[in-house]
Amino acid sequence: MTQLTIAALSFSYSQQQPALFNNLDFKLEPGSFNLLVGPSGSGKSTLFKLMAGLYPQYGGYKTNGAVLLNGQDVSTVVPFARARKIALLFQNPSRQFAMRTVEEQLVFVLENLQFSQQQITTRINAVLEELNLTPFKKRELLTLSGGEQQRVALAAVLAMDSEIILLDEPFANVDAHGRATLLQELLKLQQNQHKTIMLSDHELTGYAGIAEHVYQLKTPTSRLEKLPLSILQTLPTEKKVTTDPQIFNQGQLSWEKLSLATGERLLLKDSTCRLPQGRLGLLSGDNGVGKSTFFASLGQQKKYTGTIYYHGKNAARVRRRKWAKTVANIFQNSTDQFIKLHVNEELELSRKNTLWPQYWTVTRINAALTALQLAHLKDHVCYQLSGGQQKKLQVLSMLIMGQPVLLFDEPFAGLDAQSLHTLLTLIKDTVTTLGLSGLIISHQRLGVTEFMDYELHFANQTLQLAGDSDEK
């Protein structure tokens, strides 16, 4: 079986920065199922890219040691041969897409591995059926939800049939059912086909009885510490969202008989509701039901029927530039939101355009940066931060802008428990203190629901208050 070993590896992103890893040693046990945990920004994604042979070729500096694939430096193995041994699923699935449709993307991946046409057709049909993605075969990738894109990216990785599969936050935007299903598919691969699997995740739900080894990346000591499997058994319980229906009587953003569709598919039908002011809500629902499309419609970025109001005025009659100062859509992909190159420039732009200059003082912003563990990254390039750090920067910059309505689309992907708690505390304090209306799409519930004042559930073309039978 394929052997992957890290031997005395030292690596940094620049020659001016201290080493992220210093004489790191690790051996991945063949045929095992491994879970990697650790704080946001500790280097989990970097480690995976090193193991897959992408670094230092595409970034950073290796000053000592090597990653060895069957005894050979992995970075010296030609890409197509390396990919047949090691496959990596990126934290952001869209970065792995190069084609227009699901089928075209899968064909592209397998052609690059020099499989025959017959092998390509067989593999594509098999993996789509196995992951219940056959109806998506002809779908355009840009029309898929974040969770659906994640599943397609995983399908591409599985179709490669690599012996070692590295998965970087593979369930970040996937609903609970999809997460459980994909975990079982990975387990079958490991047990039936003797694949070696290693994935990083901040959410530990569902790994009990599946993960054989749990490792925590410890920095700056640069070692992978093996944790007891008992940590997968004693997980915190989810707190139920309790709602006072009276809060829906106050709020400036509302909609009447709102309907949404994508192509021929109806997503939402005749919904009427009001977003409470000074409150934070959770928008739940399975992947692909239309949550992100709903947010885009509230932001006047997607077509809809019905009427959206703010302060009683029809949104369709408000200029887009002015509406953008009323409703903020915090995108699922953090890098789509960044305008400036460096962290301090991004924050300075938000401070310059804030609607709350007396609240968002330099002192308050610096305090938030310290709490979010971003203070030491002010001079860093936004696009070189870890996924979790990018999320924290994105949310902070949008909170500083302070639009009356804040719509957060999966803002917690890549965040460890402490970062999640700190960011949610900042969001809740800002929304409450400034009297804003906040609504968050999140498939993650542990550590989230306790901050929520209400929950809207999106299903069967309706929006309902969770636990209520009345359509919203």
C-alpha positions as CSV (number, residue, x, y, z in Angstrom):
1,M,0.0,0.0,0.0
2,T,1.0,3.6,-0.6
3,Q,3.2,5.1,2.2
4,L,3.1,8.8,3.0
5,T,5.6,10.1,5.5
6,I,6.6,13.6,6.7
7,A,10.3,13.7,7.7
8,A,11.8,16.6,9.7
9,L,9.8,19.1,7.6
10,S,10.3,22.8,8.1
11,F,8.1,25.3,6.1
12,S,7.2,29.0,6.1
13,Y,5.2,31.2,3.8
14,S,7.9,33.7,3.4
15,Q,11.6,34.0,4.3
16,Q,10.7,36.9,6.6
17,Q,8.2,34.9,8.7
18,P,8.9,32.3,11.3
19,A,8.4,28.7,10.3
20,L,4.9,27.4,10.4
21,F,6.3,23.9,10.8
22,N,9.7,23.2,12.3
23,N,11.1,19.6,12.0
24,L,7.6,18.1,11.7
25,D,7.5,14.3,11.7
26,F,4.4,12.2,10.9
27,K,3.5,8.9,9.3
28,L,0.1,8.3,7.8
29,E,-1.0,4.8,8.6
30,P,-2.1,3.0,5.3
31,G,-5.7,2.0,5.1
32,S,-6.7,4.1,8.2
33,F,-9.4,6.8,8.8
34,N,-7.9,9.9,10.4
35,L,-9.4,13.1,11.7
36,L,-7.3,16.3,12.0
37,V,-8.4,19.1,14.4
38,G,-6.9,22.3,15.5
39,P,-7.6,26.0,15.9
40,S,-8.3,28.2,12.8
41,G,-5.1,29.3,11.3
42,S,-3.0,26.6,12.9
43,G,-1.9,25.3,9.5
44,K,-4.2,22.3,8.7
45,S,-4.8,23.4,5.1
46,T,-1.1,24.1,4.6
47,L,-0.3,20.7,5.9
48,F,-2.6,19.0,3.4
49,K,-1.2,21.0,0.5
50,L,2.3,19.9,1.6
51,M,1.2,16.3,1.8
52,A,-0.4,16.5,-1.7
53,G,2.8,18.0,-3.2
54,L,1.3,21.4,-4.0
55,Y,3.6,23.3,-1.6
56,P,6.3,24.5,-2.0
57,Q,5.8,24.4,-5.8
58,Y,2.8,26.8,-5.6
59,G,3.7,28.7,-2.4
60,G,5.9,29.1,0.6
61,Y,9.4,27.9,1.3
62,K,10.6,24.4,2.5
63,T,13.8,24.9,4.4
64,N,14.3,21.3,5.7
65,G,13.0,17.8,5.4
66,A,10.5,16.4,2.9
67,V,7.1,14.7,2.4
68,L,7.8,11.2,1.1
69,L,5.5,9.2,-1.2
70,N,6.8,5.6,-1.1
71,G,10.2,7.0,-0.2
72,Q,10.3,9.7,-3.0
73,D,9.9,13.4,-2.4
74,V,6.2,14.0,-3.3
75,S,7.0,17.3,-5.0
76,T,9.1,15.6,-7.6
77,V,6.4,13.1,-8.7
78,V,4.7,14.2,-12.0
79,P,1.2,15.6,-11.3
80,F,-0.9,12.9,-13.0
81,A,1.0,10.1,-11.3
82,R,0.9,11.9,-7.9
83,A,-2.9,12.4,-8.2
84,R,-3.4,8.7,-8.8
85,K,-1.8,8.2,-5.4
86,I,-3.0,11.3,-3.4
87,A,-6.2,13.3,-4.0
88,L,-6.9,16.6,-2.1
89,L,-10.3,18.3,-1.7
90,F,-9.9,22.0,-1.1
91,Q,-11.7,23.9,1.6
92,N,-13.3,26.0,-1.1
93,P,-14.8,23.6,-3.7
94,S,-15.2,26.2,-6.4
95,R,-11.4,26.5,-6.6
96,Q,-11.3,22.9,-8.0
97,F,-13.8,23.6,-10.8
98,A,-12.6,24.4,-14.3
99,M,-15.6,23.4,-16.5
100,R,-19.2,24.5,-16.9
101,T,-21.3,21.4,-15.9
102,V,-20.9,18.6,-13.4
103,E,-20.3,16.0,-16.1
104,E,-17.8,18.2,-17.9
105,Q,-15.8,18.8,-14.7
106,L,-15.6,15.1,-13.9
107,V,-14.5,14.3,-17.5
108,F,-11.9,17.0,-17.3
109,V,-10.5,15.6,-14.0
110,L,-10.3,12.0,-15.3
111,E,-8.9,13.0,-18.7
112,N,-6.0,14.7,-16.9
113,L,-5.3,11.4,-15.2
114,Q,-5.1,9.7,-18.6
115,F,-8.0,7.3,-18.1
116,S,-9.6,5.8,-21.2
117,Q,-13.0,7.1,-22.4
118,Q,-14.7,3.8,-21.3
119,Q,-13.1,4.1,-17.8
120,I,-14.2,7.8,-17.6
121,T,-17.8,7.0,-18.4
122,T,-18.0,4.1,-16.0
123,R,-16.4,6.0,-13.2
124,I,-18.6,9.1,-13.6
125,N,-21.8,7.1,-13.6
126,A,-20.7,5.0,-10.6
127,V,-19.7,7.9,-8.4
128,L,-22.7,10.0,-9.3
129,E,-25.0,7.1,-8.4
130,E,-23.1,6.3,-5.2
131,L,-23.4,9.9,-4.0
132,N,-27.0,10.4,-5.2
133,L,-25.9,13.0,-7.7
134,T,-27.1,11.5,-11.0
135,P,-29.8,14.2,-11.4
136,F,-27.0,16.8,-11.2
137,K,-25.1,15.3,-14.1
138,K,-26.0,18.1,-16.6
139,R,-26.4,20.9,-14.1
140,E,-24.2,24.0,-14.4
141,L,-21.8,24.2,-11.5
142,L,-22.6,27.9,-10.9
143,T,-26.2,27.2,-10.3
144,L,-25.5,24.8,-7.4
145,S,-25.7,25.7,-3.8
146,G,-22.5,25.7,-1.7
147,G,-23.3,22.4,-0.2
148,E,-24.1,20.9,-3.6
149,Q,-20.8,22.1,-5.0
150,Q,-19.1,20.5,-2.0
151,R,-20.7,17.2,-2.9
152,V,-19.7,17.5,-6.6
153,A,-16.1,18.3,-5.6
154,L,-16.1,15.2,-3.4
155,A,-17.4,13.2,-6.3
156,A,-14.5,14.4,-8.5
157,V,-12.0,13.3,-5.8
158,L,-13.6,9.9,-5.3
159,A,-13.8,9.3,-9.1
160,M,-10.0,9.7,-9.2
161,D,-9.7,6.5,-7.2
162,S,-6.6,7.7,-5.4
163,E,-5.2,5.5,-2.6
164,I,-4.9,8.4,-0.2
165,I,-7.7,10.9,0.1
166,L,-7.2,14.3,1.9
167,L,-10.3,16.3,2.7
168,D,-10.1,19.9,3.9
169,E,-13.3,20.8,5.8
170,P,-15.4,18.7,3.4
171,F,-18.7,19.2,5.2
172,A,-18.4,23.0,5.9
173,N,-21.6,23.9,3.9
174,V,-23.3,20.5,3.8
175,D,-26.6,19.8,5.7
176,A,-26.8,17.3,8.5
177,H,-28.3,14.5,6.3
178,G,-25.7,15.1,3.6
179,R,-22.9,15.1,6.1
180,A,-24.0,11.7,7.6
181,T,-24.4,10.2,4.2
182,L,-21.0,11.3,2.9
183,L,-19.3,10.1,6.1
184,Q,-20.7,6.7,5.5
185,E,-19.6,6.7,1.9
186,L,-16.0,7.6,3.0
187,L,-16.2,4.8,5.6
188,K,-17.2,2.3,2.9
189,L,-14.2,3.4,0.8
190,Q,-11.9,2.9,3.7
191,Q,-13.3,-0.4,4.7
192,N,-14.1,-2.0,1.3
193,Q,-11.4,-0.5,-0.9
194,H,-8.7,0.0,1.8
195,K,-8.4,3.7,1.1
196,T,-6.4,5.9,3.4
197,I,-8.5,8.9,4.5
198,M,-7.5,12.0,6.4
199,L,-9.8,14.9,6.8
200,S,-9.9,18.1,8.8
201,D,-13.0,19.3,10.6
202,H,-14.0,21.6,13.4
203,E,-17.3,19.8,13.9
204,L,-16.8,16.4,15.6
205,T,-20.4,15.1,15.2
206,G,-20.7,11.7,13.6
207,Y,-17.1,10.6,13.8
208,A,-17.5,8.2,16.8
209,G,-17.1,4.7,15.5
210,I,-15.6,5.9,12.2
211,A,-12.4,7.8,12.9
212,E,-9.6,5.4,14.1
213,H,-7.1,8.2,14.9
214,V,-7.6,11.8,15.9
215,Y,-4.7,14.2,15.6
216,Q,-4.4,17.8,16.8
217,L,-2.0,20.1,15.0
218,K,0.0,21.9,17.8
219,T,1.8,25.1,16.9
220,P,4.4,26.5,17.4
221,T,5.7,23.1,18.7
222,S,5.1,21.7,15.2
223,R,3.8,18.3,16.0
224,L,0.7,16.2,15.5
225,E,-0.5,15.2,18.9
226,K,-2.6,12.0,19.0
227,L,-5.8,12.6,21.0
228,P,-8.0,9.9,22.7
229,L,-11.0,8.7,20.7
230,S,-13.1,9.5,23.8
231,I,-13.3,13.1,22.7
232,L,-15.7,11.9,19.9
233,Q,-18.1,10.5,22.5
234,T,-18.6,13.4,24.9
235,L,-20.0,16.2,22.6
236,P,-22.0,19.1,23.8
237,T,-25.7,19.0,23.1
238,E,-27.5,21.5,20.8
239,K,-29.7,24.1,22.5
240,K,-33.1,24.6,21.1
241,V,-34.0,28.0,19.7
242,T,-36.9,29.6,21.6
243,T,-38.9,32.3,19.9
244,D,-41.2,35.1,21.1
245,P,-43.6,35.6,18.1
246,Q,-44.1,39.2,19.2
247,I,-40.6,40.1,17.9
248,F,-41.9,39.9,14.4
249,N,-44.1,43.0,15.0
250,Q,-41.1,45.3,14.9
251,G,-38.8,45.5,11.9
252,Q,-38.3,47.6,8.8
253,L,-37.6,44.9,6.2
254,S,-40.6,42.8,5.1
255,W,-41.9,41.0,2.1
256,E,-45.4,40.0,0.8
257,K,-46.3,37.1,-1.4
258,L,-42.6,36.6,-2.3
259,S,-41.9,33.8,-4.8
260,L,-38.6,32.6,-6.2
261,A,-37.6,30.2,-8.9
262,T,-34.5,29.0,-10.6
263,G,-35.2,27.9,-14.2
264,E,-38.3,25.8,-14.1
265,R,-37.9,24.9,-10.4
266,L,-40.0,26.8,-7.9
267,L,-38.1,27.5,-4.7
268,L,-40.4,29.7,-2.6
269,K,-44.1,30.4,-3.0
270,D,-46.1,33.4,-1.7
271,S,-44.1,34.0,1.5
272,T,-45.0,36.9,3.7
273,C,-42.8,37.9,6.7
274,R,-41.0,40.6,8.5
275,L,-37.4,40.5,9.9
276,P,-37.3,41.5,13.6
277,Q,-35.2,44.5,14.4
278,G,-32.4,44.3,17.0
279,R,-32.6,40.5,16.8
280,L,-30.5,37.7,15.3
281,G,-32.1,34.8,13.5
282,L,-31.2,31.4,12.0
283,L,-32.3,30.4,8.5
284,S,-32.1,26.6,8.3
285,G,-32.9,24.2,5.5
286,D,-31.4,21.4,3.4
287,N,-28.8,22.1,0.7
288,G,-30.3,23.4,-2.6
289,V,-33.7,24.5,-1.2
290,G,-33.0,28.1,-2.1
291,K,-31.6,29.8,1.0
292,S,-28.8,31.7,-0.8
293,T,-31.2,32.6,-3.7
294,F,-33.5,34.0,-1.1
295,F,-30.7,36.2,0.4
296,A,-29.8,37.4,-3.1
297,S,-33.4,38.3,-3.8
298,L,-33.6,40.4,-0.6
299,G,-30.4,42.1,-1.8
300,Q,-32.0,42.8,-5.2
301,Q,-29.5,40.6,-6.9
302,K,-32.0,37.9,-8.1
303,K,-35.4,38.2,-9.8
304,Y,-38.5,37.5,-7.8
305,T,-42.2,38.1,-7.8
306,G,-44.1,39.7,-4.9
307,T,-42.9,42.8,-3.1
308,I,-40.0,43.5,-0.7
309,Y,-40.4,46.6,1.6
310,Y,-38.1,48.7,3.7
311,H,-39.7,51.3,5.9
312,G,-42.8,50.6,3.8
313,K,-41.2,51.5,0.5
314,N,-41.1,49.1,-2.4
315,A,-37.5,47.9,-2.8
316,A,-37.9,47.7,-6.6
317,R,-38.2,51.5,-6.7
318,V,-35.0,52.0,-4.8
319,R,-31.7,52.5,-6.7
320,R,-29.3,49.5,-6.3
321,R,-26.6,51.7,-4.9
322,K,-28.9,53.0,-2.2
323,W,-30.3,49.5,-1.5
324,A,-26.7,48.2,-1.0
325,K,-26.5,50.6,2.0
326,T,-29.6,49.1,3.4
327,V,-29.2,45.3,2.9
328,A,-25.8,43.6,3.2
329,N,-25.3,40.1,1.8
330,I,-22.3,38.5,3.5
331,F,-21.3,36.0,0.8
332,Q,-20.6,32.3,1.4
333,N,-17.2,32.6,-0.3
334,S,-15.2,35.2,1.8
335,T,-12.7,36.1,-1.0
336,D,-15.6,37.3,-3.2
337,Q,-16.2,40.1,-0.7
338,F,-12.7,41.4,-0.4
339,I,-11.8,44.6,-2.3
340,K,-8.4,45.5,-1.0
341,L,-5.2,43.4,-0.9
342,H,-4.2,43.6,2.8
343,V,-6.1,43.1,6.0
344,N,-5.6,46.7,7.3
345,E,-6.6,48.2,3.9
346,E,-9.9,46.1,3.9
347,L,-10.8,47.3,7.4
348,E,-9.8,50.9,6.7
349,L,-12.2,50.9,3.7
350,S,-15.0,49.6,5.9
351,R,-14.3,52.2,8.6
352,K,-14.3,55.0,5.9
353,N,-17.7,53.9,4.7
354,T,-19.3,52.9,8.0
355,L,-22.9,54.0,8.8
356,W,-21.9,54.0,12.5
357,P,-18.6,56.1,12.8
358,Q,-19.2,56.9,16.5
359,Y,-19.6,53.2,17.3
360,W,-16.8,51.7,15.2
361,T,-13.9,53.7,16.5
362,V,-10.3,52.6,16.0
363,T,-10.2,51.4,19.6
364,R,-13.3,49.2,19.1
365,I,-12.0,47.8,15.8
366,N,-8.6,47.0,17.4
367,A,-10.4,45.3,20.3
368,A,-12.4,43.2,17.9
369,L,-9.2,42.2,16.0
370,T,-7.6,41.1,19.2
371,A,-10.6,39.1,20.3
372,L,-10.7,37.4,16.8
373,Q,-6.9,36.7,16.9
374,L,-6.4,38.8,13.8
375,A,-4.4,41.7,15.3
376,H,-1.0,40.2,14.3
377,L,-2.2,39.8,10.7
378,K,-2.9,43.4,9.8
379,D,-0.2,43.6,7.2
380,H,-1.0,40.2,5.7
381,V,-2.6,39.6,2.3
382,C,-6.3,38.8,2.7
383,Y,-6.1,35.9,0.2
384,Q,-3.3,34.2,2.0
385,L,-5.1,33.9,5.3
386,S,-6.6,30.6,6.4
387,G,-10.2,29.9,5.6
388,G,-11.3,30.6,9.1
389,Q,-9.3,33.8,9.3
390,Q,-10.8,35.0,6.1
391,K,-14.3,34.4,7.5
392,K,-13.5,36.4,10.6
393,L,-12.1,39.3,8.6
394,Q,-15.0,39.2,6.2
395,V,-17.6,39.3,8.9
396,L,-15.8,42.0,10.9
397,S,-15.5,44.3,7.8
398,M,-19.2,43.9,7.1
399,L,-20.2,44.5,10.7
400,I,-18.2,47.8,10.6
401,M,-20.1,48.8,7.5
402,G,-23.3,48.4,9.6
403,Q,-26.1,48.2,7.1
404,P,-29.5,48.0,8.8
405,V,-30.1,44.4,7.5
406,L,-27.2,41.9,7.6
407,L,-27.6,38.6,5.8
408,F,-24.9,36.1,6.6
409,D,-24.5,33.1,4.3
410,E,-22.6,30.3,6.1
411,P,-20.2,32.6,8.0
412,F,-18.8,29.9,10.3
413,A,-17.1,27.5,7.8
414,G,-13.5,26.8,9.0
415,L,-14.0,28.1,12.5
416,D,-12.9,26.3,15.7
417,A,-15.2,26.3,18.7
418,Q,-13.5,29.3,20.4
419,S,-13.5,31.4,17.2
420,L,-17.1,30.5,16.6
421,H,-18.1,31.7,20.0
422,T,-16.1,34.9,19.8
423,L,-17.4,35.8,16.3
424,L,-21.1,35.1,17.3
425,T,-20.7,37.2,20.4
426,L,-19.4,40.1,18.2
427,I,-22.3,39.6,15.7
428,K,-24.9,39.4,18.5
429,D,-23.6,42.5,20.4
430,T,-23.5,44.6,17.2
431,V,-27.0,43.6,16.0
432,T,-28.5,44.2,19.5
433,T,-26.6,47.4,20.3
434,L,-27.2,49.1,16.9
435,G,-30.7,47.8,16.4
436,L,-29.9,45.9,13.2
437,S,-31.8,42.9,11.7
438,G,-29.5,39.9,11.4
439,L,-30.3,36.6,9.7
440,I,-27.7,33.7,9.4
441,I,-27.7,30.7,7.1
442,S,-25.8,27.9,8.9
443,H,-25.9,24.1,8.8
444,Q,-23.7,24.1,11.9
445,R,-26.0,24.3,15.0
446,L,-23.8,23.3,17.9
447,G,-22.6,26.5,19.5
448,V,-24.8,28.6,17.2
449,T,-28.4,28.1,18.3
450,E,-27.9,29.5,21.8
451,F,-27.2,33.0,20.2
452,M,-30.4,32.9,18.1
453,D,-33.6,34.9,18.9
454,Y,-35.6,32.9,16.3
455,E,-35.3,30.3,13.6
456,L,-36.9,30.3,10.1
457,H,-36.9,26.9,8.4
458,F,-36.9,26.8,4.6
459,A,-38.5,23.6,3.2
460,N,-41.2,22.6,0.7
461,Q,-41.3,26.1,-1.0
462,T,-42.2,27.7,2.3
463,L,-40.6,29.7,5.1
464,Q,-41.9,28.7,8.5
465,L,-41.0,29.7,12.1
466,A,-39.3,26.6,13.5
467,G,-41.8,24.7,15.6
468,D,-44.7,26.6,14.1
469,S,-47.1,25.5,11.4
470,D,-47.9,28.9,10.1
471,E,-46.2,29.8,6.8
472,K,-44.0,32.9,6.8
